[in-house]
Amino acid sequence: MGSREGHDDSFRLAAETLGRSIARRGCGLVYGGARVGLMGAVADAALREGGEVIGVIPHHLVEREMAHEGLTRLLRVDDMHARKAAMAEHADAFIALPGGIGTLEELFETWTWQYLGLHDKPIGVLDVNGFYRPLLTFLDHTVEHGFLNPETRSRLFAAADPDLLLERLVSAHHAQPATS
């Protein structure tokens, strides 16, 4: 999720819908800990619905991203590596909303970790107004040219509707074998 909102109000509306849907399902939200941008919109919406929200933010971003002090828990960590590790540890699934380089970096790192067998948690992109369509088309292109196998590609879920994406991720999570 991004620290910006983008130029289209539909991005923020989708983020708020996602936050409400997460809370209504009784799921918790783990995210980057900011009170700004789409990250803040998801967190605020989940909190308004009574959801549990855990933020993870590195010390050096507390002021820059304006740490959200109204969360269920705000974990302050040393750096970005610790942030991603803590979010991955606490999460059961991952969702990327429209965002910039930080969002894309986290999406691809999380997907790579899944590919390498470091986790088996479902991953999805919220394709608001076709935001991720060019990326999804490119990924299909990499399959066609033999640089990405179809199974790996199929493990990245996409939907324009937050509820549909959540349903796909929940179904994929429940389909995973239990780990001990």
N, C-alpha and C positions, 0 to 999 in steps of 0.2 A: 504494500500500500504506500501511496506517496505522501510526501510532506506538502504537496501542492494540490489544488483543486481542479486545475485545468480551466479551459475556457467555456465549457459546456455545462450548464446546470445539471444535465442528466447524469453526469459522473457523481456529483454529490448526492443526488437523489438515490442513485443505485447504491452508493456506500451506506446511506442511512437505512435503506431497505434491507441491505445485507446485515447491518448491525442489529436491527429489530428482529430479523428472522433467526439469527444466531441465538439471541436471547430467548425468543419464544420457543425454540426447540429445546431449551434447557442446556444448550452448549455454552462453553466459555469462549472468550475471545483472548487470544494472545497476539500482541502486535508491538510495533516499535516504540510505543510510549509517548508519542507527541500529542499535543492538543490542537495541532494545526493540520490543514490539508485533509485529504481523504482518510488518512489514519485517524485523525481526530473526529471526523464525522461518523465513522463506523463505531468508534469507541463511545462517543456521546449517545448515539442511538441505542446501542446495546445497554448502556447504563440506564437510560430512561425507561427501558423495558425491564429493568431489574436484573440484568445479566451480570455475570462475573467477568471482569475485564482486567487482564494482567498486561502491563506495559513493561517493555525491556528497553532501556535507553543507556547508551554509554555516557560517562561523565562529561565528555567533551561536547555532547549534543544537548545537554540539559537546557542550556540557554538558547542555543540556535534553533532547536525544534520546539522550544517551549514545552518542557515536560508537563504532562497532564497529571496534576496533583490530586485529581478527584477519582482516581481509579480504585478498584478493589485492592490491587497491589501494584506498586511501581518498583521494579527492580533496576537498580543502577549498577552497571557493569563497567569494566575497564575499557573495552574497545569494541569495534564492530564485530570482530570474530567471536567475542564472548556474547555479544548481543544475538547473533544468528544462532549460536549454539544453544543459548538459553531458550530462545523462541522455539527452536526445533525440538528441544527436550520437552517443553510444556504442551506442544501442539499435537493434535491427532490428524490434522489435515492442513493444507496450505492453499491460500487463495491470493492471487495477484489481481488487484484492481488496476485500472489505467494508471500509469505512472511513467517515470523517467528512468534514468540509468540505474539508480539504486534499486528500483523495483525489478528491473530486468536482471540485474546482477543477482539479486536474491532468488528470483524465479529460477534462473538457470543453475545457480549453485544448488538449490534444493532439489531440482530435477536431476542434476548430476549425482548428488548423494543417493537419490533413489535408484538411479541406474547402477551405481556401484554397490548397491546393497547395504548402504549405511542406514537406511530406513525404508519402510514399506508403506508410508503414509500417502494418501491420495493428494494430488496437486491439481488445481484448476485455475483458469483465468476467467475473470468476469468481463466478458466481451461487450461492454456497453457501447451502443451505437457503432459496432464493428471496429472498435478501437484495436483489438488484437487480430482482426482478420488478415492484415498483411503479414503479420508474424506467423499465424497459423498456416497461411498459404506457403510461406517460405519453408516452414517445417515440413509440410507435405512435399515440397520440392526436394528437400534433403533426403527424404525417403525414396523418392523416384530416382535419385542419382546415387543411391547406395551409401549415403553418409549417416543415415539414421535408420535403425530397424523399425519396422511397422509396430512391433509390440511396445517399444519405448515411446513412440509417437502416440500410441493409443492410450498411454497412461497419463497424458496431459489432457485433462477435461476442459471443456470450454462451454459457456452458455452466456446468453445476454441477460437472462432473468436470474436474479440472485437466489430465489427459492429453488429453481430448477438446478442451478449449480450446486447448491447445498445438498439437494436430494441426491444428485449423482455422487458427490463426495461421501456422504453418509453411507450410501449403498456400497460404494467401493471399499470404504473403511470396514464395514460389517462383513464384506466378502473376504477380507484378508484373514489368513490363518492366525490363530492366537499365538502370541510369543510368550515365552517364559523367561 
